[in-house]
């Protein structure tokens, strides 16, 4: 098996691991310092790291540094498709060093002849993180960025002048379809003054309002996203609103539309009411899967004509994860779900395995397509951070847990192969033993699993050594407080007083008669 690598980022710094050895590997970019951001290029050749003082770009294949950018507050980064440029984003703020309208999104040219770079080739202001990065075509012939009322296009990475523009009253987003020449661009225009929102698909260069290749309008839409297939000839519009006025769903309402360069713009009919959790194209075929409906949700495979061709049944899912080769897919339930995973052979539509990855908040396939990694990462879960390597049958190949609760894991990322994509692995159904090992077990809270949380259980207030809540009990206090001692003395004195009163003998008849005689004598002596 060819060696593969992945990177972990956490409070202990940046580390590189090898697989299948699952050991740390020395690299030029590994560091014990905390880093605020890490980004991998699509082909795995470059990695960008912000270490708090500067942003550095490394060549992973040749194991050397190629550029240092004078930016220390970088939070988000992305590479251009051919790795000629790096785009950085930092939080927008106004100060003495950064006056108003200082660009917080910057495009840097990666040139080995200039390893030290002080100024970017282009910059602009983008306050939010939504749609913050410009979009290139796969060959980097054109690059697009959306402004408030227009879309600007640059050609051949020349950012000194705008080559073409699309001007509208308001622009909600621009999407450059994958694929080569001729290029296609989708434009989203939100609703203005009660008018319909719409998405238009254009052939690059002909941006008149009447020249749209395909058009789809809709009412009451707050957000729109478009996912194209690999060739860029068709895509799925995900139109959603935050509030469902019918009251049937807390999560609002989501509708799906199919759009293509042939002029099609049809609504995708779903057989179950409820929210849409995930939509993903197969990376190698013209088919897609949709997870939709109230929990347990329904999973359906559609062809490029939007006809359902296979039903995956109903279960608790919210993510669809194809392997890079497209011959296997995982339907998963992460985040606020338990971690249910089912793997299918996409060619024969057969179930390969069914198991649970408990507490998983992250999933990513290895470049080989037969191994994947899951992680329990902070800040989603701050206790028991860990990562696990699995095969498709549900067998755990490696398990790493942080040594203490003070140590956190923030990010996991496979380093893709800089060469060609490995051949697709042969899907293998899980054996009976593997199926039995992957059956769900009774839930146990993190503090009862013998991990780091169990060691700190005695430090929690109102919890005894058995881990059971006990009112008034505080295991952290070895001695009672002064007020508690004072109250205890009061209770003891009161009990002693009651005990003395009960110990006195009862008066006899003679005692009572003498008492009465004494009281009469006193009364007779009074004037």
C-alpha positions, 0 to 999 in steps of 0.5 A: 500500500502506498504511503499517505499523509494527513495533517492535524492542527490543535493546541499543540501545533501542526503535525504531519502523520503517515498512513498506514504507519500512523506515526508523526513525520518530520516536515518543514511545516510542522511546528509546536506553535499554535497556528490560526489557519491551515489550507491545502492546495487541491492537488496536495502539493502546497500548504499555507500556514498562518503561525501568528506572526506571518503566513507561510507557503510550503511545497510539500513534495519538495519539503521547502518553503516557497513564500512568506506573506507579511500577514499575521492575522490570517484566518481563511485561505484558499489556493487558485486551481493551478496554485499560482495565487493564494487568497487570504481573508482576515477579520475586517476592523478599523484602527490606526494601522488599518483605516476604513476600507482597507482590504481584508481579502487579498490575492497573492502571487506565488512566485519562487523568485520572490519568496518575501512578499509585502504587498498583494497583487489585488485586494478588496473589502469583504466583511463576512465569511460568506462567499468571501473568495473570488472564483476562477475557472479551472484553467485560470483564464477568468476570475470573478468576484461579486460586488454589491451591484455588479460582478467583475471579471479578470482574465489571465490573472491580470488584476490591474484592469476589469475585463468584463462586468455584469451590472444589476440592481443587486448581486447575491452571488456568482458561480463559475461552472467547472470545465473548460472553454466555453465557460458558463457563469451563474448569477443570483439576484435576490428579491428587491422591493417585492420582486422575484429573486432569480438565478440566470446562467450565462455563456461567458462574455454575453451578459445581457439580460436577454442573453441568459442560457437558462433562467429560474425565478422564485419567491420568498427566498433568503439564501441560494447555493448552486452545486455543479456537476464535474463537467459544469453542464448542469447544476442544482439550485438550493433555494431556502428561506429561514422561516417557514410561514406554514409552521410545518418546519422549525428549519424553514423551507428548502426547494431544489431546482435543476438547471443546465446549459441546454436551458432546463430549469425544473423543480426537483420533486421530493417524496417526503415533506421536510427540510433538505439536509444535503445534496451531493453530485457523484464526482465521476458520474452524472447522478446525485443524492438528496437527503430530505424529509423529517427525521428519519430522513429519506435518501434518494439517488437521481439521474441527470434527468432528475428521475429517482433511480434508487432509494436508500431507505429512511434513517438518521442522516445529514451528510453525503460523502462520496470517495474521490473515485466515486464508486463508494458513498457514505450516508452519515449522521454527524453533529447533533446525530449519533454518528450512524454510517452506511456505505454503499457500492454506487455501481451495484447499489449494494450495502457494504457496511453499517456501523456507528462512529460515536461523537464524530464531528468530522469526516474525510476520505483518504486519497486512496478511497478505501480509508477515511478519518473521523474526528471529535474536534473543538470547538464543536466538542471540547472534551475527549478530542480524538481522531480515528482511521477506519476502513469501509467495513467499520474496522478501526485501524488507528485511534488517537486521543488527546492526553488531557482535557487542556489539549484540543484538536481543531482541524484534520486534513488529508494531503492529496496526491500530487500525481494522478488519482489512485485507481478506485478500490474494489468495494468489499462487503463487511463480514459477519464479524465486522458487522457484529463489531460495528453494531451500536452499543449502549450509550455511555457519557464521556465521564464514564468511559475511563478517559480523561473526563473520569480522572476529573470527576471528583473535582466536580461539585455535587458529584460523589465518587460514583459519579452520582449527583448528590445535593449539598455534597461538594467533593472539592471541599476537604473542610467545612466552611466557617459558617457551617461550623457555626451552624453546627455549634448552634445545633449542638448547643440547642440539643444539649439544652433540650437534653438538660430540660428533659433530664430534670425530675417532675415536681411532687405534690408537696413541692407544689403545695409549698410553692403555693404557700410561698406565693400567698405569703408574698401577696399578704406582705404587699401593701 
